[in-house]
Amino acid sequence: MSLTVTIIAKLSGVEPRTVQRARDTAAAFDGDVNAAVPEEFTYGAGARCYALATIAEFRPALFWGGLMALLAVPALMLVKVLHG
């Protein structure tokens, strides 16, 4: 299981095999915006999972940059508070 699958599973609250299925589906659509999304990925945790899988598949720099920002912003705020 890859790190990307693990992270998406934790963030979206689904099982890793669902994330892998979402990544495979997103890769099969090959960026076709008019392709019909499967029903299980249209609402709730499945939609979050599919959205993150699509971003990770087609815009990996945005995906990893966003994750780094999730960690960096609170750390920078803490440093600002501690050092005046």
Buried (B, 14 or more C-beta within 10 A) or exposed (E): EEEBBEBBBEBBEBEBEBBBBBBEBBEEBEEEEEEEBEEBBEEEBBBBBBBBBBBBBBEEEEBBEEBEEEEEEEEEEEEEEEEE
